[in-house]
Amino acid sequence: MTTTSEPSVPQSDRVGPPPPFDAELAAALEMMQLPPAFLPEMIPQMREHLRQAPAVSNEQLGRGGAFDVEERLVPGPAGAPDISLLICRPAAAATPLAALYVIHGGGMILGDNRTGLDDLLDVAQEFQLVVVSVEYRLAPENPHPAPVEDCYAGLVWTAEHAEELGVDRERVLVVGASAGGGLAAAVALMARDRGGPALIGQMLICPMLDDRNDTPSSIQMAGRGVWDRTANETGWTALLGELRGGPDVSPYAAPARAADLSGLPPAFVDVGSAETFRDEDVTYASRIWQAGGQAELHVWPGGYHGFDGFAPQAAISQDAKNARTRWLRRVLGG
């Protein structure tokens, strides 16, 4: 069973000025209308703003017939509501196929299972992959362990129904960005500890891993970029309440708390040099190596949180997406 490590000591006395943003990314950041701080009382407003945006339709996800798209209710964790899985299957491909099990981002408090699927569907179309995207309950209405248990239940259902879905259950990879990356890392830990589905990899894109919010990068980037230290406190407090930052946080909530990172599937970890999560992500990859595991780590110079989504045409964004595609090709054996 995974155990919890001791909280780290704040390192503000050793922190220099923040790294500069990449020039192309900085120009895109200037055009965004971001609030000066993301506080807990702003969660309803942010959700309403997202609800007013045009919804991504099944027709759009289908890409002119390239994918068959359905949304299916499946059993959630014991005693909890059913969960929705959005399933996109290549329409004309011979089965079984490898699958991406996708966990969306949103700081544990925002988003749904249609969030951020465009880039992953690009990859799925290229490699002929099934995409299964899970809808999990959001904090603060549903604090830990609700989100991660929903994600794990959806993974178990996917593995158990692999033949029905046209999925090769030996070739399932978990992927997530931001909060979804943290949940993906947690699901990989749970699958290891519970003897659950065997994963061939975990793609952790700028993952949200550490509730303590006290790394040099979190201090450097306070008030700067996207998802700064205040926003991070808002998200983690919504998930954990008064436990946030204390000694009793589960590694299934904050994977940086896991004392043992051995026996995990190969990991891809990427992060920007100019974002809150930089140091916790670098440390997580390093600890996988120290435990004898496989990890590929990229730190994109001048990248802020989610930069490739906000500025997709920037040269560094293209480099980041290409690196993920190359790693997937190696892991999938294509």
N, C-alpha and C positions, 0 to 999 in steps of 0.2 A: 504494500500500500504506500502511496506517495505521502511524504511527510512535509511539514512546513519549515522553511529555514527562518533564521532570525532576521528582523528588519535591518536594513542598512543604515549607516550613519550619514546624516546630511553632509554634503561636500561643498557647501556654498563658499567656503574660504579658499577653495582651489579652482574656482570657476572663472574663466576669462570672459571676454566679450563674445557675443554670439557669432557663429560663422556667417559669412555673407551669403545671400541668396544668389543662385544662378541668374544671370541677367535676363534671359527669356522668361524664367519663372517669376522674377520680380515684377516684370512688366504685366504679367497676367494677374499677379496678386494685387497690384494697384487698381485694377479694374473691378475687383470683387468688392461687394458691399458687405463686409463682415462686421458683426457687432464688436465693440471694443472688449467685451468680456461675455462669456457664455455662462450664465448663472442658472441655478436650479429653477427659479421662477420663470425662466424663458423657455422651458421645455414645451409647455402647451403651445406657445406661439410658434416655435420651430416646427412642431408636428403639423400645425394648421398650415403653415407655409408649404410644407411638403405635400399635404393633401390637395392643395390648390394647384399644384403642378400637374401637367397632363400625365395620366397614367400610361405606363408601358403596356400595350395590348398584347394578347396572344398572337395576333396577326403580325405585329412587329417582331416579336420573339421568333416567330416561325420563319422569317426571312425568305418570303416568297416560296414556301414549301420545302425549304431545306431541313426544317425541324418539325416534328409533330409535337405539339405543346398541350399539356394538360396540367390541371392543378388537382391534387388528390388529398383528401383528409385521411390521415393515418393515426393509429393510437399514439398518444403522447406518453410521458412517464406515468408510472402507476399512480392512480388517483388524480391525475391532471387532465385537462382538456385535450382533445385531439389536436394534432398539428397539421399544418398545410405544407405539402411538398409541391413545388413547381418543377415539373419534369419536362425537359426538352430533349427529344431523341432524334438523331439524324434519320431522315425519312427513308432513304433508299439504301442504307448501309446494311451489310450482313452482320448478324449478331452472333455471339455476344461482343460487346464493346467495353472498353475502359470507361470509367466515369469520373467526373468531377463532382464531389459533394461540396456544395457552396454554402458558406455562412456569411451573411451580409454584414456590412459595417454600420456605423451610426452611434458609436460611443456608448453602447448598451441601452440607449434610450430612444433611438430613431431608426427609421428604415423598415423595409419589408423584403420579402424574398424575390422581388423584382429589382431591387437596388443594385446598381453596378454590374449588371450582367453583360453589357455590350462587349467588353473586351474578352470576357471568358467565352462568350458565344463565338467570337472570332476564332479563338483557339480551338473550341470544340468543333467548329465547322472545318477547320484545316486538318485536324487530327481524327475527325469522326469519333467524337466522344459524346456520351450521354451526360447531360447536366441535370443534377438534382439540387434544387435550392430550397433551403429549409426556412420556414417562418417560425421564429421563436418569440416567446413572450418577452416584453420589454420592461426594464426597470424605469422608474422606481415602483410602479404598481406591482411588478413581479420581480422581487429581488433574487439574488443568488439563493438557491441553485436553479431557479426556474429556467433561465435562458440556456445554460449549458446542458441541463438535463433534457430539454426539448431537442437541442441539437444532437445529443447522443442518441435519443430515442429514434430520431429520424434516420440517423446513420444505421442503426441496428435494423430498422424496418427495410431500408434500402438493400442491405446485405441479405436479409432473409427473403426478399422478393426479387433478387437479382435476375433470376431466369425470366420472370414475368416482365421485367423492365428491359430485357435485352442487354443486361449488364454482366460483365465478367467480374464476379465477386472477388477474384484474386487481384483485380486491377482497379481498385477504388482509391482515389486520392482526395484528401480534404484540402480545401482552399478557402482563405478568407482574408479580407483587408481590414485594417484598423481593429475595431472591436471584433469583427469577424475573424481576424487573424488570431486574436487572443483566444476566442472561442474555439477556433480550429486547433490551436496548440493544446487547449484543455481537453478537447475531444480525443486527440491523439493520446494524451496521458490516460484518460479514462478507458480507452480501448485497450491500452496496454495493461492497466491495473485490473480491469474487470474481465480480461480474456475475451474481449469483444472482437469486432471485425478487424481483420488484418488490413492495414493500409499500406499502399506502396509508396506513399509520400505525403508530405504536408507542406503546402505552399503558404507561407506566412508573409503577407504584404503589409509593411509598416504596422506590425501587430501591436496591440494594446495589452501589455503583459504584466505590468507592475503597478499595484495600487498605491505604493508608497510615495510616488510622485516626487522623489527627492534626488534624482540623478543630476549630474552636471548639466546634461542637455535639457532637462525639464526646467532647471533654474535659468540657464542661458536664454531659453526661448520664451520665458514668461512675457506675455503681452505682445508676442510677435508671431507672424505666420498664421498657420491654420491649426486649430486644436492646441491651444497653449496650456500652460500649467493650470490656469483657472478652469478652463473647459474640462481638463482631465480630472480635476477634483470633483467637478459636477457629475461627470459620468461615473466615476468610481464610487462616489458617495451614494448616488442613486442605486447602484448595484449592491453595495455592502452596508450602507448606513454607518452606524457608529463603529463598526468593525474596521472600516477602512484605515489602513496604515498601522493597525495594531498587530499583535503577535498571533492572532488566531484566524488568519485568513487562509482559506483553503486554496491549494494549488489549482483546483478545478475552477476557481474564480479568477485567480491571478497566477498564471503558470510560472512567472518568475519566482514564486514561493516554493516551487518543487525542489526538494533536496536531491532527487535522483532523476537525471535526464538520460539514463541508459535505456536501451531497448526500444527506442522510438524509431519510427520510419524516417527515411532520409528527409531532410528539411531544406527548403529554400527560404531564406530570410532576406528581405530587402527593406531599406529605410533611407530617408534623406539625412544628410549631415546637419541640416538646419531645421530639425523638428524635435518635439518633446520626446519621442520614443527612441531616439537614436541609441542612447547608451544602454537602455534595457534590452533592446533588440540585439545589439552587438554582444552583450554579455550572455544572452540566451544562446546564441550560436556558439560562442566560445565554450560554454558549459556543455553543450552537446558534444563538441570535439573532446573536451576533457573527460567525458563519460565514455568515450570510444565510439561515438556515433558519427553519422555523416550529416554535414550541413554545408550549404553554399551561401555565402554572405555577400551582399552588395550594399555599400553605403554610397549613395548618389550625391556627389558634391553640390552643395547649394540647394538641395531639394527640401522643400517643406512638406508637411503632411498631405498625402494624396495628390502630389504635384502632377502626376501623369494624368489624373482625371481632370484637373483644373486647366492644365496647359498641355493637351495631348499632342500638339504638333511640335512642341519644343524638342530640340535634339536630345536632351537628356531623358525626356519622357519616352522617346522612341527607343533609346538605348535600354531603358529599364524594361520595357515591354518585350524587346528582343531577347534580353537575358532570361526572362521568365519562359519564353517560348523555347529557347535552347535547352533549358533545364528540363522542361516537360518532355521534350523529345528524347532526352537521355533516359529519364525515369521510365517513360512509356516504351522505350526500346524501339522508337520509330526513326 
